[in-house]
């Protein structure tokens, strides 16, 4: 529990043994540490923190590690990651079953394993800001069974999915650009999430895909030039989409499937599509006006 510092190290070649090794740095059940100016490569894990508390990581390069560049797990608390390059690993930055984590100024790209650029499992009160997650073999950012996650000022591109919320609720995503991903810019399974200031464009399938979700609030969304649709709602109800723009998507700017009911879509702009129609609603009781009958702007509405 004494304060300690590890700095100015180049660490490589660590492998899993009979206990818990495998990290260029492995911290197990320790508190009050500072780790800075570290270059960790060709380890099983670049830096591993298990049951850690009050740990500060700054100016870390963790590349070409077999599994994760940085792995924080098992009820770790109050961990700061600042100015991190976690690229070309099996996974970039992995957070599991932990709380009060700050990740600021990062590059998590070209990671090739099962994990994503950033992966968060069963955690809460995570703040992620000012970073890039690109060219990962899976998702740019994967958040599952987690809540109270704030994602701000992020660029994610050329991943499978840019940002994926899976069974995760009460999270905040804003000021995000998610483009040129192989499936979707943002993929949501969860409730009571808030998204605003979002740009999803040039994704192969859809800009935003919302499935088995309810009571999500989306506003100030710009979704354009996606191959299939700007926004797709599937098995989702009581979501609100307002003050957003959808244009030049493939088949539809917005598509509500037969299982998307009781959603509210108003104060939006719908411009041209490449082919198909501006919007398609196959659900029931979806509202395209607010309570004062204010609807949306439709570029092909001429009367």
C-alpha angles and dihedrals in degrees: 000000000000117000110262139178130209112186146158097020135146108206128184144148100043113151135184113271133178093295127029107307123125101102125102079225119017118188115188122183095338133133140200101032135151120202117182143160094018129159110196119177140154094021128125086245124011096214124355126195119185122176089351128158134189095008121157121199119187134172096007126168111191111171139155094015117152097238122005129356090214123009122188118178156132102064098320113168138198099012122162123201113187129175097000130173108194104165139139092024132121084261131357113222118353123190119185131183094337139123141214098027123163119198112181131166105009145151115208105172143140093022110159110189133085092284123076135233087279121007124186122188127187095336138130141200096032120157117198119182145163104011150121128232113181146149093017117155090232129019126339088224126006120191119180134174089354137125140191091034115155118200116185138168096006132153117201123174143154094024130121090257120000097219123359123193108192119187088335127136141183094032131142125221120178141153092023132151115198113175144156094016119157096238117005138350093221125007120191134192105166146068140257094021120148122215125180138152090032127157117193115171142149093018114152099234113014139341095226126009118191118187133173089354138130142186095019116152118215123179138153091028122160111195117170146148093018114154098237113009141342095227130007123190116196126176088346132131142181094021121145125217115183143156093015138128129226122182146153094010119150114253102352138005087215130008125192111191125215089269095054108097140163095016123147121224117174144131090038134129119233115189133174125317126210091241134342122037136313094251139359124202117187095159133089133258096001112158120224093179133052123238091279091052095253108149136173138294113256117192093209096048104111107167 
